[in-house]
Amino acid sequence: MRIAIAGVQHETNTFAPSLATYEEFAKRDAWPEMLHGGEVLSRMTGVNIPLAGFADEADRVTDWEMVPILWCSAEPSSYVTDDAYERIVAMLLDGIRGAGPIDGIYMDLHGAMVVQSFEDGEGELLRRVRDVVGDDLPVVISLDLHSNTTAAMFEHATAITMFRTYPHIDMADAGARAVSHLKRALDGGAIHKARRASPFLVPLTAQHTGSTPCEALYAMAAGLGGDGILSAELSMGFPPADIHEAGPVVVAYGETQGSADRAADSLFQALLDAEPTFDDQLISPQEAVSRAMARTQGPTVIADAQDNAGAGASSDTVGMLDALVEGGAQGAVLALLDDAEAASAAHSAGIGAELSLALGGKSGQPGQHPYDGTFRVEALGDGQILFTGAMYGGFEGDLGPMAVLRVMDKDCDVRVIVGSERCQCLDQDILRHVGIEPGEQHIVVVKSSVHFRADFEPIAKEVLVAEAPGAHPCRLDNVDYKNLRSGVRLGALGPVF
């Protein structure tokens, strides 16, 4: 059997300030640059990526020949440009056409990609794939836990697997689980399917699978099997995507339609029953700093959840920096603030130099401002980081020139780590790269919503989630939606759209 494999990854925050151009997909940042042909497999080996998990599992349990075509990703942002989408999809489809006889397809997708001209990037991609290969060829995909799993994705995919952890420490596992579905389809086994869409949205800060209720929901999803049930999956949705079909979705697969429906209904009812227990955990930046300073031992890890590059935000707002300085924070470090201009100035000035800077606030968002102050350059880095945390371990990121800047003109002990590429602060090695050991700090502020927990929670005496300004809105009842379907609730037990 010859299996074509490919991947296109983008999580689209339609409220974010910057677009995803073709160049964003082509370059290396926290993940590899665009990969073609054989380099897809050579670079995606032994890492926590769905495609790697699929290839490893297929190699273990089958004699399939992998036919790699394309893999690319762009840091979450606003809409994918039409130009980027059409160029990438054309390469993928040309690769399928030129692959020779194929027996099946596996694709590593996200599920929350929105393009300038249409809402459902993955659904449209799958429709175009079907136009090339027809309706009978098995096409199995894996999706992110935050997928807005649309009716078109469900229709065009033979089967779907999804991440079951947030932080996503099981991305490779989701790809590996796709092998059994594809194998069943290739062996002629029936795969019946069912889909249920939630009547409410859930903010990312309430989707942590180490907390109630997601911990129990995903344990239930993993345990649904046997008696004709092949699998059950739950995507929690990506609410910063203002599209008609945003929100949690259950999909299930069975040997019969009855078994698929039974699994979907069971998991969906559990999701509905859990609605009152979802908690976004948000507190004010001032309260977060005050609570952290009251602790005699650190580190207290504070999530700057709404300025998370991993959810499409700019990672350059300074609300948490303002709170640290105004609160007289001691032993505090904030990472990672995206300001290539400040990083360049620090490299030009050198270690020990003092600079007057307008730090951050360069993304042009309404109501945002830079932090104007005097800073001392304490450390510099080239941004070539070998990640070692549970999510990105094994990848070498390129975050461009980096610097540690100490606030000098206020009575506080606050340092800011700046970089030149947007990157969610989810790995301790981002701090270690510039000589800061996270476990030795009193306060560590990370521009992240939940992913930081995989690497930072083990060292934290306390974890707090702060509601500082940013383009990743977490209080959904305050979001200016335009395109949601009528009747969906804006957050658990929230107002109706």
C-alpha positions, 0 to 999 in steps of 0.5 A, a space after each residue: 500500500 502507498 500512502 500519501 502524507 502531508 500537513 498544513 498547520 494554522 490556528 486563525 484568530 480573526 481578532 488578531 492584528 497580523 495576517 499569515 502570509 506565504 512567507 510565514 509558512 515558509 520560514 523556520 520559527 518555533 517549528 521547522 520551515 516548509 518541508 517538501 518530499 523526503 525531507 518531511 520524513 527525515 525532519 519529522 522523526 521522533 518528535 511530538 508532531 502528528 505526522 511523525 506519530 503516524 509515520 512511526 506507528 505505520 512503520 511499526 504495524 504495517 508495510 505501507 510505503 510512505 509518499 511524503 508531499 508537504 508539511 508546513 506551519 505558520 505561527 497562529 495569527 489572523 487570517 491566512 492570506 488567499 495567496 498563501 492558501 492557494 499556493 500551498 494547496 496547489 503544491 499539495 494537490 500537485 504532489 498528490 497528482 504526481 505521487 503515482 498510484 496511492 491507496 490512501 491519504 493521511 493529513 496532519 491538519 489543525 482544524 481552525 484555519 480561516 482564510 481571507 475568502 472563506 471560513 473553513 480552510 481545512 474543509 475547503 482543502 479536503 473538498 479539493 482533495 476529494 475532487 482529485 482522488 474521488 470519494 472512495 479513497 480513504 482520507 484520514 486526518 488528525 486535528 488539534 484539540 482546538 479544532 473548530 471541527 466543521 461539517 465539511 471536515 467531518 464529511 470529507 474525512 474518512 475518519 478523524 483523530 484529535 489531541 486529547 491533552 492541553 498542553 498538547 503533549 500527545 500530538 504524536 499519539 493523535 497521529 499514531 491513532 489515525 493508523 488504525 482507522 486508515 488500516 481498517 478502511 484499506 482492509 475494507 472494514 466499515 467506518 460509520 460516523 457521527 458528529 455533535 456540535 456544542 451549543 456553547 463556546 469555551 475559552 482556552 483558559 478553561 480547556 486545560 485537560 489537567 483540570 475539571 471538567 476536561 480531565 474527566 471528559 478526555 478520560 471518557 473519550 479515551 475509554 470509549 471503545 469496544 462493543 462496535 465503537 472504534 473511537 470517540 473524539 472531542 475538539 474544544 474549539 477555538 473561540 477567537 475564530 469568528 466563524 459560523 461553526 466555532 465551538 466544541 464538537 464530538 465525533 465518533 466512529 463505529 462498526 455500525 451507525 448505531 455504535 457511532 451514534 451511541 458513542 457520540 451521544 454519550 460523550 456529547 451528553 457528558 459535555 453538556 452536563 459539564 457546562 456549569 463547571 468550566 472556569 476561565 480562572 482569570 484574575 487581574 494583573 494587579 491581583 496576580 502580582 500582589 499574590 505572587 509577592 505575598 508568597 515567601 517562596 517562588 516561583 509563582 508563574 503568571 500566565 499573560 493569557 490574552 497576549 499569547 502568540 500561540 493563540 494569534 496574539 501579538 505578544 507585545 502588549 505591556 499590561 503585565 509589565 505595567 503591573 509588575 513595575 507598579 507593584 514593585 515586583 522583586 525577582 520577576 522576569 517576563 517572557 517572551 515579548 516580541 520586539 525586534 526593534 528593541 532586540 536589535 538596539 540591545 545588540 547594537 548597544 551591547 551588554 551593560 549598556 543603558 537604553 531609553 526605549 519604547 518597549 512593546 506596543 508596536 502591533 498597532 492595536 487600539 488602546 495599546 501602548 509601549 512601556 517607555 523607560 530606561 533599561 540595562 542590557 543584561 544578556 544577549 542571545 541569537 535565538 537558536 534554541 533547542 527546545 527540551 520541554 514536553 511539547 516542543 522537545 527536539 525542535 530547534 527554534 529560530 526566534 531571532 536576536 534576543 535580549 534581557 532588559 532590566 527596568 532601571 527607572 523604577 523601584 522594582 526588580 523586573 527583567 524582560 526577555 525580548 525576541 524577534 519572532 513571535 513565539 509562545 513562552 512554553 519552554 523553559 529553554 527560552 529563558 535559559 537561552 539568555 542565562 535565566 534559570 526559571 526555577 530560581 526566580 520569584 515571579 515568572 510571567 509567561 505569554 501563554 494561555 495553557 501550554 506553559 503548564 507542561 514545562 513550567 508547572 512542575 517548578 511552580 509554587 503557584 500558577 495564576 492566570 491574568 487578564 491583561 490586554 491582548 488580542 486573544 480574548 478570554 471573556 467571550 461575552 465581551 467579544 464582538 462576534 459577527 459570524 457565529 451561528 444564532 443561538 450559541 452561548 458565549 462561554 459556558 452558561 454565557 449569553 446567547 449570540 
